[in-house]
Amino acid sequence: MPAPINAAPAAGTQSVPRAGGYGPALSLLASLFFMWGFITVINNTLLPHLRSVFELSYTQTTLIESVWFIAYFVASIPSAKLIERIGYQKSLVIGLLIMAAGSLGMMLAASIPSYGVTLAMLFVIASGITLLQVAANPYVAVVGKPETASSRLNLVQAMNSAGTMLAPAFGAYLILGRSKGGTAESGTVLTHAERLADAQSVILPYGLVAVVLIVLAVVIARFPLPAIGSATSRVSREERRKHSLWKHRNLVFGVPAIFIYLIAEIGVANLFVNFVSQPDIANLTHEQAGKYLTFLWGGMMVGRFVGSALMQRIRAETVLAGCSIGAFAVMLVTVFAHGEVAMWSLILVGLFHSIMFPTIFTLGIRGLGPLTEEGSGLLIMAIAGGALVVVQGWLADQYGLQLSFLLTALCEVYVLFYALWGAKPTNALPDQHAA
């Protein structure tokens, strides 16, 4: 999935470089964006694996991802308070160690095996990622020259896309490829012994992930990251009380736009493997389907570069509207077509989804002036919308997996509404932050 953009730093905040400049620091921070994108998307191959191991319904399977996104809602405010107390660098280290602890816990859950422990450990990993996101995005924005902040954020977010693109191949090879359920024909019923053996296939990949996270934590703890000064020209609380967030239409409709878009993105990614494995779609094993998932995330990476170029000449709202129409069209094909046509139409939606999160976010905070930070916080918490992917799981159980993608199509309609009308700012205020 894409990296959420956190509240911009206040105007006047200055970075204090140390020896070596910003390049090494940004390269190291880019590895964090890569890792949380990588770990998040491992879930897309983990879910069909767990569904086989624990004999889960689609509702129970998507509940796993719901727990993941609930962590964004629960952990975001505590993360911000922790950063305020101990600073960015220590918070990055703690976030990595929390993720490592959750990865080690996944190894325990696989050894038992336990569905409940798996849910708990995924919540721990997601909480660590939330702390990284709250700390790393604003840090990258202020660690160099203000006029190149957008360039830096785009660069590290590209690394996030690289992580999401490579993770499916990793998961398909080390999880699905090493399990009976991942390599068997669709519909094969596993014995109890086979399911227990399959559960063990999670131990190696999460062990590798834990080692990488611990090494990164040690490196960041010892790395001379450029310090961020405390100078600020934040607008006083009294001044901010003169304005109301709820008078800004682009924010009021932007929060549900982020929330609803996340339902669409996460639903497509999480149910992709199960969908294309069906006999009347592509009739693939889970391992083979996991490899095709790489094309879905690769399309999102390509789409970000193309969308960025288009927005140099075309208004962001227009590009967003075009992408929502394209996404709606390919989702209808996915619902009503069969065979490889349905599979490739579902892959193609990644290209149209690519620019949605950052574009909605940018349009949502436009014209908020001194309220930008509060508005950004609301948009970030809306990422918890990914938790409602469980609704699509319920629809898949009740009406069939293919028809459940009608929910995704409806989500695209709301994004179109936002692009055409909801994103128009009202009561716009002067910007308070450096560009």
Disulfide bonds with the S-S distance in Angstrom:
none
